[in-house]
Amino acid sequence: MEQGRRRRGGRARAVLAAVAAAVLGAAGCDAVGGDAPAPSGSGAQRGSPAPSPTPLWDTSPASVAAVGDSITTGFDACGVLTDCPEVSWATGDSEQVDSLAVRLLGRAGAAGRSWNYAVTGARMADLPGQIDRAVRRSPQLVTVMVGANDACRATPAAMTPVEEFRADFEDAMRRLRTALPKTQVYVASVPDLKRLWSQGRTSVMGKQVWKLGICPSMLGDPDALDAAAVQRRETVRERVEDYNRVLAEVCAEDRRCRDDGGAVYEYRFGTRQLSRWDFFHPSVDGQARLAEIAHRAVTAKEPVT
C-alpha cells in the first residue's frame, strides 16, 4: 500500500515537471541551469542590458564635403568679383569664420578631411554633377546650399520651375544614396532675397553694383515702389519659399538628412553680414553666422524644427 502511494507520487511529480517544462518553453523563457549550455556573447550575463542601437545621425562626422553655389565659395567676401574659399562657412580655414568643418574636425582635421565642390553661379540643375564629384571622397557629411541662383534670373518668368527644382534635388539625393548609403546630409535653406533688397538698397554703392546684373529679378530698379515692382519682388520671394519647402520635403524623406528648419531664410541679417563690394553675398561676418547655424543643426541631438 505504502509502495503504491510512492509510485503514484513519483508519477505525479514527473507529470508536473513535464508540464512546467512545456510552459517555460512556450513562454520563451531563457532559463539556464544544470547541464543546459549558457548563451554566449554580450547576453551571457543574466539581466544585462541590450546594446544601444547605433544612432542614424552622428553629431561628430569625421569628414565634410560641400556642394552649392557662390555663397559656399565665399564669393565677394574678400575681394571684388572673386571666390574666397578660405572664408567659406562650410569648409574654410579662416579664424574669423570658424567654418563648420573647423568646428567639427578642428583646424588640422579640416585641412585634410574637408573638400569644397561648390561653384559660383551654380543652380540646382548643377547639383547632381557636384554630388558625383563629392562622393569620390566618401565624406561622412555633405553640406548643401543652393537655390539662390534659381531665383536670381533676368526676370521672374525665367526662374527655375518648382517641379524642375524638385526633380534635380531628388536626382542629386539618389546619386548620393546610391554611392554612399550612410553619408549624412545637411541642407541649408535659401536666404530671403527680399531682405537682401531691403538692406542693400540703403547703400548708394550697393545699388550701383546691382546694376551690373546681380539678381535682377529681385534687385533690378531697386528704388521702384510701384505696383509692378512690388509684385515682382513678391513673386521672387514666394518662389524662394517654394524652393525651401521642396528642400525640406525631399530632405525629410531621407533618414540621414537634416535641414536647417528655415534658419538661414529667417535670419535677420544686416549690412554687416553682406559683402561691402556687392551688398548681396555674405561678408566674412555673414559666413561666420552661416557656420554657426549649420553647426547648431548638425550637432543637435534632434533635428531642428
Rosetta blueprint (number, residue, H / E / L):
1 M L
2 E H
3 Q H
4 G H
5 R H
6 R H
7 R H
8 R H
9 G H
10 G H
11 R H
12 A H
13 R H
14 A H
15 V H
16 L H
17 A H
18 A H
19 V H
20 A H
21 A H
22 A H
23 V H
24 L H
25 G H
26 A H
27 A H
28 G L
29 C L
30 D L
31 A L
32 V L
33 G L
34 G L
35 D L
36 A L
37 P L
38 A L
39 P L
40 S L
41 G H
42 S H
43 G H
44 A L
45 Q L
46 R L
47 G L
48 S L
49 P L
50 A L
51 P L
52 S L
53 P L
54 T L
55 P L
56 L L
57 W L
58 D L
59 T L
60 S L
61 P L
62 A L
63 S L
64 V E
65 A E
66 A E
67 V E
68 G E
69 D L
70 S H
71 I H
72 T H
73 T H
74 G L
75 F L
76 D L
77 A L
78 C L
79 G L
80 V L
81 L L
82 T L
83 D L
84 C L
85 P H
86 E H
87 V H
88 S L
89 W L
90 A L
91 T L
92 G L
93 D L
94 S L
95 E L
96 Q L
97 V L
98 D L
99 S L
100 L H
101 A H
102 V H
103 R H
104 L H
105 L H
106 G H
107 R H
108 A H
109 G H
110 A H
111 A H
112 G H
113 R H
114 S E
115 W E
116 N E
117 Y L
118 A L
119 V L
120 T L
121 G L
122 A L
123 R L
124 M H
125 A H
126 D H
127 L H
128 P H
129 G H
130 Q H
131 I H
132 D H
133 R H
134 A H
135 V H
136 R H
137 R H
138 S L
139 P L
140 Q L
141 L E
142 V E
143 T E
144 V E
145 M E
146 V L
147 G L
148 A H
149 N H
150 D H
151 A H
152 C L
153 R L
154 A L
155 T L
156 P H
157 A H
158 A H
159 M L
160 T L
161 P L
162 V H
163 E H
164 E H
165 F H
166 R H
167 A H
168 D H
169 F H
170 E H
171 D H
172 A H
173 M H
174 R H
175 R H
176 L H
177 R H
178 T H
179 A H
180 L L
181 P L
182 K L
183 T L
184 Q E
185 V E
186 Y E
187 V E
188 A L
189 S L
190 V L
191 P L
192 D L
193 L H
194 K H
195 R H
196 L H
197 W H
198 S H
199 Q H
200 G H
201 R L
202 T L
203 S L
204 V H
205 M H
206 G H
207 K H
208 Q H
209 V H
210 W H
211 K L
212 L L
213 G L
214 I L
215 C L
216 P H
217 S H
218 M H
219 L H
220 G L
221 D L
222 P L
223 D L
224 A L
225 L L
226 D L
227 A H
228 A H
229 A H
230 V H
231 Q H
232 R H
233 R H
234 E H
235 T H
236 V H
237 R H
238 E H
239 R H
240 V H
241 E H
242 D H
243 Y H
244 N H
245 R H
246 V H
247 L H
248 A H
249 E H
250 V H
251 C H
252 A H
253 E L
254 D L
255 R L
256 R L
257 C E
258 R E
259 D E
260 D L
261 G L
262 G L
263 A H
264 V H
265 Y H
266 E H
267 Y L
268 R L
269 F L
270 G L
271 T H
272 R H
273 Q H
274 L E
275 S L
276 R L
277 W L
278 D L
279 F L
280 F L
281 H L
282 P E
283 S L
284 V H
285 D H
286 G H
287 Q H
288 A H
289 R H
290 L H
291 A H
292 E H
293 I H
294 A H
295 H H
296 R H
297 A H
298 V H
299 T H
300 A L
301 K L
302 E L
303 P L
304 V L
305 T L
